Amino acid sequence: MALLSAVTTAEVENILEKFREMHIDEIEWFPVGGRQNNRGIIELSRDPGRALVERLTNGIDAVLEAEFEKHKGKPVCSYPKEAATAWLNVSPKGLSEMTPQQRRLLAQRVMIKLLPGESRDSRTVEIRDYGIGLTPAQMPQTILSLNESNKLQKHYLAGTYGQGGSSTYVVSRYTFIASRYEGYHTLGFTLVRFLDLPPEEYKTGYYTYLTLKSRIPEAEFTSDEFPHGTLVRHFSYDLSNYSSPVGPNSVYGLLNQVLFDPVIPVWLENSIHDYRRVIKGSRNALNGAVDEGDESRKGPPLSHHMSMFHVDIGEFGRIGIEYWVLERPTKEDKIPIQAFVNPVRPIIFTIYGQNHAEMPRTLIRKDTDLPYLTQRLIVHVDCNSLTPSAKRALFVSNREDVRRGLLYDLIQQEIVRALKSDDELVRLNNEAKQQSHRERDESAVQQMRSEVARLLRVHGIAVAETIGGLPSNEDIEKQKPVRPHRPRPQPHPIDLHDPPTYIKILWEEDEEIGFYPGQRRYLRIETDAHSIYHNADNPAASRINIYSIGKGLLIAGSTPLNGGRLRAVIDCPENTNIGETGSINVELSRPSLPVLSDKRSYKVLEPPPTRPVPQRLSLPEFEWIPVEGPEDQRWNDLGWPDNISFIAYMSQTEPNGKLVIYYSTVFPKYNHQKVQLERKDPAVSASFTTRYEIWLAVHSLLIQQNQQQSESSDTQEHKKIDIDEELLENREREERCRVATLASLFAAREIQLGIPLTSED
């Protein structure tokens, strides 16, 4: 059959023309899914790359279906990874536990091949699986159908909605499909294309497939000529956004990102760039799996890794959380995480190992107070254990996004709590920040604070603190004193022993742990026991037992024991009575030795009152940190763009309330003024920089006040639903560039007019 060897659109059209001549009275183009109005479903996906992944997912399902038949459905498997473990000997811990040879051999059962085609926006892409295959009679109700229920009761398969693979038709001129069911010699084949209709009669055309006398065409093939399984070959496929051989803008990078933790590996054959690779998923690469062609023979260098742990999300079920921190950015590798995930959205939601959605990096930079880790931190949220209703509420059917709402907010809050409570993440962030610290004369800082206050008042903004930094009597009456944030001690290395000698809860012994209804805490625990003493996912098999005595608190989970440290996840349900007391206890059992234990008292308190937006703007402590261009390590740590015109400054409020302002010394508008003044008088240039920093501080405070007011408004929850975090980040960056341009002009004008820096209005 000629279509089996066709690799270009021109060849397909020549073959199709001859086929028409041979079967002129028999050819009929039948609508895909049996409906002419099929564009809405087929054109659901926005990304041609992700559409290809759906084809691969179908191929993986076909392999599992073949194994189901081979093993007669035994043992009964409730999800795809369980089936892969039972029938294909894949480790329950993932593909990273297999040898390179085992991964390569298994990957041969699902293959994707990239062929040159006509151009980079007109490639030929072939997906071939050696799974169960289809008979010609089955094809209209399966691979050519839309929204059928073929997989609805097959829990061992990943497919659900019966539409994913069809989205590839949108970016293909033709799609050739051929399939042979195992044990049959008859090959069914067809060609899919979009049928344009006269615009004066029809609003739109529809997607169709080739039939002969209303039946799928057939041909006789032996198992040697066409082994059982399915071939899908797309012609004129638009891969212009994935033209690189490897990396973020490549099919190789895309497949590893979206098939983040695949059920089985996939084989990629790239004839455009002449290489072959195993697609094992970014998670397995991060966990140390190395295959032929990988740059590193040891896996990526990591600064920190938290293995998967599960936490309860109330009525919605459970989620698993794990994360990795790569080594610091370098000049050669400015964005370490981009080899594994989209660096703008490094928080990955998966179901059955496939990337269904991502959260933006702003969550790491702003909400978790870890700005120096935005280029290094990858977070994985495993959603397999959510309830069916929770999955339905959270995920959309095209597997490209999540719905904003209560569950999304709960998961986001859980991620923030998990990251903020990790001492090692805090240490790594502080380690990078400390290299940026610059000592300033205290009197000079106070003078700059005074000038910031003066400029704010000039613009009609009431400032809560006096120039000396102490609150006025009026402010004392208006503002309830806030307990200062207790600095977290730097974690120290723990010498591990077997048998262990101690376990303790990291909380002051004479101080109650306060909870309010609806609150969740990550409580830090320290021990000199080795990691084998704790099984976070199976408490019954763990030697560490965490429990509470008294009414009110629930143990929602715990993290793995890593380097002598773990965290217990403690819940105080919404219906808990105020005033309930009790204790949180931890016990460590040792073979033939006394049990080690520790405990802390707790009390359920009134929820803290909603803090009103202050009428006066509080003046925090400031720190200005210059970043000396793209060669500066801080530039890479903060994830700033290579183009120096695209970034002027950013500000970050630390947990202790200090406002840190990072600004680029090579931002053109600022740098040009500074260089000109430097030539005339270095002292004048230094004064210009001081004034520039003051203006940046003023604007940062105004932004902060505006954000506080927005967060307190009644409509904020509705605004959050539609917001695009990436777009918001870009707009904020553009606004800061405009402000920095004005700040440089104002500072230069003040120098020109001889306006002094003052400490009083």
N, C-alpha and C positions, 0 to 999 in steps of 0.2 A: 504494500500500500504506500503510495507516493507521499502522503501527508506525514508518515512517520519519519521521513528523512528531511522534510522541509525545515529550514532554519531562518528564512527571511520572509518578509511580507510578500515580496514579489513572487517568490516560489509558491506561496500559498494561493495567491490570486491566479497564477497560471494553472495550477492543479485544479482549483475550483472551477475555472472556465471549462476545462476539459471534462470535469465531472458533470457539469451542467449539460454539455453536449451529449454525454452518454445517457443521462437520466432526465432529459428535458421535461418529460411528462410526470415524473415521479417525485421531483424535489419539492419540498415544502419547508418553509422557515417557521418553526413553531415557537411561541413566546416562552421564554425561560420562566419557570414556575407556573406555567399554564395560564398566565394572565398578561394581557397587553400593558396594563398599567403597572409595570414592574420597575420603573426607574427609581421611585422613591426608596425602595428597599435596597436595590443594588448599589445605589450611589450614596449610601449612608456613610461610608468611610471617607475621611479627608486625606489620608496618607497612603500613597501607592506602596510604600515600604511595609506598612502594617498590614495592608491587604494581602501581601505575599505571605506574611506570617500566618494568616488565617488558612491559607492553602497548606502550609506545613503542618499546622495543627490538625487539619483534616487527614493528612498523611500519617501523622502519629496515631490518630484514632484508628485508622485503617490497620495499622500494625497491631494495636491492642485488640482490635476486633478479630484479627486472624489468630492471635494467641488465645483469645477467649474460646474460639472454636476448637483450637488444638488441645486445650486443657479442659474442654467441656464445661467451662465456667467455674472450675474449681481451682483454688478456693474462691468463695464469693468475695469480690473486691468492691469496696465502697467508693473509691476514688482512683484516678489514673495512676498516681505514684504507688499506691498499694498494688495495683495490677502489674506495674513495671517490676516491682520487687518480687512478686509471686511468680510471674511468668517469664521475666527476662533477666532475673538475677541482678537487678539494679539495687545498689545499697539504699536502705531507708534514709541514710544521711545525704544522699545525692550523688551526682556523677563524679564529684571530686574524690570519692572514696574508691573509684574504679581506676584501673591502670590505663595508661594511654592506649595500649593495644586493645583493651576491652572496649573503650569508648569508640575507637576508630572502627572496630568490627561492627558494633551495634549501629553506628551512624550510617552504615551502608544501606540500611533499610528505609531511610527517608533521605532523599537527595534533592538539592537545588543546584541548577546549573545556569550560569550566566553566559550568554553568547553575544557576540558583537552586534548583531542585527544591522540596522542602517546607521544609527547614530546614538549618542548617549541618551537622547529622549525617545529613542525608538529601538530598544534592545529586544532580544529574544530571551525569555526566561522559562526554564523548564523545571517542573517539580515532579519527581518520580518517587512513588512509594511502592514497596514490595509487601503490601498488606493483603487484606482479604480480597480486594478487587470487587467488581460489579458485573452482573450480567447485563446484556443490552436492555432487557425488560426492566431492570432495577434502576437504570440511569435516570429516567424522567422523574422518578419519585425520590431520588437521592441527590446526586451531584448536580443535576439540572433543576432541582426544585428550589422553592423559597418557603421558609417558615414551616417546613414539615416537622413532624414529631418523631423522626427516626431514632434520635438519641435521648429522648426525654426520660426514659426509664433505665438507661444504661449508665449507671453511676461510675463505671470504670472508664468512661470516655470524657474528654474535656468539652466537646462540642455540646451546645445547648439550643441555640436559636435557629439553626438551619439556614443561615444566610451568609456567614463570614466569608467563605471562599468566593462567593459570587461578586464581591466588591472589586475583584481583579479585572472584571470585564470592562470597567469604566476606563481604565488606562491601557487597554489593549485594543488593537484594531481587530484582531482575530484571536480566538482561544481554541486550540485543538485539544480535545479530550478523548483518550482511549483507555479502556479498562477491560481486564479479563479476570473473571472470578476463578478462584482456586478450584482446579479439577475440571474446568470447562475449556474447550478448544475454541470457543467462539469469542471473538474480540468485538466489543461494541465501540463505536467511535462517532464523533460528531464535531461540528465547528460552530463556535458561538461568535456572533457579531451583533452590532447595533444596526437596526433597520430604520433608516430615515424615511419619513412619510411626507407627502406633499403638505407644506405649511398652510396652504390655503384651505385644506380640509381637516388637518389634524394639528392639535397643539404641540404634540411631541411624538417621537418614535418610541421604539421599545427594543429590548434585547431579545434575540432569537437564537435558536439552534437548528442545525440542519437535520432533516429527516427524509427518508425515502418511503413514500406511501404511508406517511404518518408514523413511521417506526424508526427507531435508531438504526443507522446502517451497521452492517455486520461484516466480519471477515474471519476466515479460519486461520488460526495461529497455534503452533505448538508451544509448550512451556519453554522450550529452548529459544524459540524465536521471540516470544514476548512472555517473560515470566509473570506469574499472577501479580496483580496490583493495578495501579492507576498512573497514567501519564497525563499531565496537564502542561501544555506548552503555549505560552503567551507570545504573540507577535506584536511588534511596535509598542512594547511596554515602556512607559515613561519612568526612567530611573535617573533623571537629570539631577535630582537632589542627593543622589547616592553615587556620585561618579568617582570618588576616591577609591584606591585599592583597599586600604584599611583605615581604621580610625572612625571618628564620629560621623563623617559624611560618606560612609561606605555601606554596602549591603552587609558585609561582615560585621561591622560595628552595630548596625541596626538589629541584626538577628540576635546577637548576644545581649543587646539591651532589652529587646522585647521578649525573647525567649530567655528571660532572666535566670530561670532554673528549670529547664525543660525536663519533661518526663523521661525522654530518651534523647541522645545526641542526634544531630543532623549533620549530613555531609555537604559541604559547599564546594563546588567546582567552578572557579572563576576563570573562564577562557578569555575574558577581556584583559585581565592582568596576569594571567598564567600562574595561578596557584590553586592549591587545594587545602582545605582546612576542616577540622572538626568544630562544629558549633556546639559548645557545651553550656553556654549561658554565663553571664557576668558573675552570678553568685558563685558558681563553681570555680571560676578563675580567681575570684577574690579569696576563696577558701583553699587556694594552692594548686588547683588542677593545671597541669601544663601539658600541651600537646605539640606535635611537630609543627613548626612554623611560628610558635609563640616567641615573642622577643626575649622574655626572661625564662630561664630554665628552672627557676625556683618559685615562680609566682610573684605577684606584686609585693614590694616591701611595705609592711604595715607598721604603723605606730601604735595601733590599738585595735582590738577586735572584741566585740561582745557577741557571744554565741546566742542563738535563738532562745528566747524565753517567751512564755505565753501569759497573758493577763486577761482577766474577765472584763467584759464590757457590759455587765448587767444582762438584761433581757436579750441583748443582741448577740450573745455568744462570747467567743474569745478571739483575740488576735495574737499573732506571734510577732515579736520585734527582734531584730538583730541589726548590727551596724559595724562598719569598718572605717578606720581612719588611715588613709595612706600617708606616706612620708611627705614632708613639706615640699611645696613647689620649688622648682629650680628654673634656671634660665632655659634649659632644654625642655623641661616639662612643666609649663606654667600652670596647667590645670590637670593635676593627676587623675581626677575622677572621670575625665571625659573619655578615657579608654573603656569605661564600663557603663556609664549612664549619661543621660543628657545633663550636662553640668548646671544648667539653669533649673532643672527639676530633679534633684538627686534623691528624693524620697519616693520609693517604689512600692506600689500596691500590687500584689499578685494573687491570682487564684490558679491553683494547679501549676504554679511556677511561671505562668505567663503574665507579663506586665499589662495590667488593666488600666492603670492611671498613675499619675505622679504628682507630688507636692513640690512647690517652689522652694528654692534655697533661702528665700527671705525668712522662712520659718526658722532656719538655723541661725541666720545672721541677727535677726531681731528678737524673736520670741525666746530663744534658748541662750542668748547672750554669748554666742560662740562665733563671733565674726571672723576670727582667724582660721576657722576650720571649714569655711564654706567651699573651698576648693579641694578639700581632703575627705570630707565626711559623706558616706553613703549609708542610707537607712533603708532597710527592707521591712515592709509590713506584710506578713503572710495572713491572708483573709480566708483561708480554707475552713477555719473553724467558726466563722460567723454563721448565724442561723440562716436558713433559706430566705426568710423575709428580710433579714438585714442585708444580705447580698443584693436582693431585688431593690431595696431602698437605696443602696449605695452606688451600684454600678449600672452603666448604660450598656445596651446590647452590642455596640460596636467595639467594646473593650478599649476605648481610647480616652475615657474620662470617668469622673465620679460626680454624683449629685451632691451639691452642698446642702447641708441640713444638720439635724441633731447628731446623727451618727458620725458624719464627717467631722463635726466639731469635737465630739468625744474622742475620736481617734487622734485628731490633731493635739488635743490636750494631753493625751497619753504619751504621745511621742515627745512632747515638750518636757513632761515630767521625767520621762526615762532619761533623756539627754542631760537635763539640768542636774539630775541627781548623781550623775556619773563623775566621781572625783577625778578620774583619769582624763576625761574630756576637758574638764575645767583646768587641769594642770597643763595639758597640751596647748590650750588656748592662751593661758597666762604665760607659758614659756615663750610662745611666739610674740606676745604683746610686750613682754619685758624688754625684748631687744629693741623695741621702739621707744622706750621711755627716755625722756629728755628732761634733765633737771632745769628748773627755772628759778630765778630769784623771786622769793616770796613777795617782796614788796612790789616787784614788777607785775606779778600775777594779780595782786590786790588792786593795783592801779587799772589793769585791764578789766577786772570785774566791775570796778566803779564806772568805767567808760561804757561797758555793756549796759549797765543799769541806766546810765544817763541817756543813752541812745534809745533804749526801750521806752523810757518816759517821754522822750521827745516825740515818739510815735504813738503816744497815748496809751501805752501799756503800763498798768500798775505793777510794781515790783514788790514782792512780799518781804524781802529782806532789806535791811538798811545797808549802807555802804560798808560798814564794819563787819558785815556778815552775820549779825545777830538779829533775831526777829524783833519787831516792834511790839509794844504792849497790845496794840490792836490785832496784830497777826497772831499773838499768843492766844487771845480770846477766840479768834475765828477758827484757828486750826488746831485740831486735836493732836497732841504729841504722838509721833510715830516712833515705835521702837526701832533703833538702828539695826541695820542688817548685820548679823553676826558673821564675820569673815570665816570662811571655811578653811580649816587647816590643810596645808599641803599634804597629800598622801605620801606616806613613806613606804619603802619596800618592806615586805613582811617575810621573815624567814619561816618557811613552812616545815612542819615536823610531822612525823608519823611514829607514834600516835600524837595527835594534836594536844596542846596544853591549855588552850583558852578559846572562848568565843564571847564576844561582847557586842552590845547594841551601842552604836555611836550617838549617844544622847546623854546629856548631863544626868547623873544618877539621882540628884535631888530635885529634878525638874520634871513636872508632868508633861507628857506629850499632848498637846491640845488638838482636838479635832472638832470640826463643826459638821452638821448633817450635810451630806453630799460631797464631802471632801475626800480626796485620795492622797496618800503620802507614799513616797518611796523611802523606806527607813533603812539606813545603811547599817550593815553588820560586818564585823571583822573577826577573823579567826586565823590560826596558823595551820589549819587543816588543808590537805591537798584537795583538788577539785573533785576527785572521785567520791568524796564524802557527801556531795550534794547532787541530787537529781531534780532539777527545777521542773521538768515536765511530768515527773512521776513522784510526788511527795511520799507515797507509800514505800518507795524503794530508796529513799534518801535517809542518810544518817543525821541530817539536820532537820529538826522539826520546829516549825514556826506556828504559833497559835496564840489566841487571845483568851483571856478569862474575863468574864463580865459580858454585859449586854451591849450590843451596838456595833462592834467592829467585825469585819470579815477579812480573811486573808485572800486577796485576789490573785496572788501569784508571787513569783520571785525570779530573780535573775540567776544565771549560772554562777557558781563559785569560781572566781578567776583571780589568781594571785592573792588569795586570802580575803577577798572582798565579795560580798553579794548584797543585794537589796531586796527587802521584803516589800511587797505592794499591799498596803493596808487601806481598806475601804471603810468609810463611815456612811451607811445608807441614809437617804433623805429622810426616812421615817424614824430615825434614832431620836430618842428623848434627850432633851438638854439636861445636863447634870449627870448622865450615866458615867460611871467610873469602872475601872478594871485595870488589867495589866496586859502588856504584850510580852510574850515569852519566846525564847529561843533555846533549844536544847541540842546538844551534839553528843551522840552516843558513840562510844569507843569499845571495840571488842575486849571483853574481860577487864574493863576499867570503868570507874565511875563516870556517870553522865556529866558533861560540862553544861552549864546553863547561864543565862542572864535574863533580866527582865526590866521593864520600865512601866511605870504607872501612866495611865492616860485618863483624860476627862473630856467629855463632850461639851463644847461651849456654844454660846450663841454665835450665829454667823456674823462675821464682821459687817458693819454697816457699809452700804455703798458710799464710797468716798465722792463727795460732790467735786465738780471741777472748781478749783480755787478761783476766786475773783481776782486774786493777784497772782502774778507769775512768780514762782519761786526761782531764785537765782542759785543754781547748783555750783559745785566745784567744777572748774574747767581744766582740761588738759588739751593742748594743741600739739599734734604730732605731724611734722612735715614728712612727706614721702617723696624721695628724690628721684622719681622717674621709674620707668619699667625695669631698670637694672636693680632697683632697690628690692630686697627680699619682701618688704612689707607690701609692695605693689602686687606681687604674686599672691601673698597670703590673703589679701583682701579681695582678690579676684577682679581687679580692675582691668578694663579693656586695653589692648595694645595701643590704640589711637589716643594720644595724649590730649586731643581736643575733646574727647568724649567723657572725660572725668575731671572734675575740679576738686570736689571734697565730699566727704560723708561724715555723719556724726552717729555716735553710739552711746546710749545711756547705760552705764554699768550697774550691776546690782546694788552697789553702794551709793548710787545716785549721781556719781560723777559723769559729766558730759565730756566725752572724748571726741575731738574733731581732728580727723585725718585729712590733710589737704595736699594736693599735688603741687610741688614746686616747679613743675615743668608745664603746668597749664598755661597755654600761650598768652592769654590776656594778662595774667599775673606776672609771668616770667619776663615778658617784654618790658613792662614797667619797672620791674626790679633791676633788670640788667642796665637799663638806661640810667636809673638813679645810682646804681653802684659805681658807674663810671664817673659820676659827678662827686659823690660823697658817700662812703660806706655807712656812715652814721645815719644819713638821711634814708638810705636804702633799708636799714634795720628798722627805722621808725615806720616806714611804709609797710613792711611786713607785719609789724605789730598792729597797725591800724587795719590791715587786711584781715588778720586773724580775728580782731574784734568784730568786724562786720559779719564774718562767717559765723561767729558765736551768736550774734543777734538773730541772724536768720535761722540758725539751728533751733534756738529757743522758740521762735515763732512757729516753726514747723511742729515742734513738740507740743506746743499749746494747741495748735489746730488739730493734731491727731487726738489729743485728749478730749477735746470738745466733740470730735466726730464719734469717738468710741462711746461717749455718754449719750449720744442722741438716740431718740426712739427708733429712727429708721436705719440705724447702723446694721442691724442684723439682716435687713433686706438688702442693703448695699453689698454686704459681704457675699451674698449668693451669686451676684453677677460679676464680681470683680475679677479681673485678670491680673494676677500678682506680677507676672513678668512684664506686662504692659505698664503697670503701675510703677514698677522699679525703673523702667526706662524713662518714663515721664518725670519721675522724681530726679533722676540723674540729669536730664535735660534742664529741669528747673534750677538745679544747683549750679549748673554751668552758667546759666543766665545770671543768677545771683552773684556768682564769683566774678563775672565780667563787670557787673555794676560795682561790686565791692572794690575791685582794683581801681576803677575810675574814681570812686568816692575817696579812697585812701590817697590816691595821687593828688586829687583836688585839695584835700586837707593839707597835704604837704606843701602844695603850691601856695595856698592861702596862709600858711603859717598857723593853722589852728592847733593849739596845744592839747595834749591829753590832760584831762582834768580828773580830779577825784570827787568833785562836788558838782551839783547841777549849775 
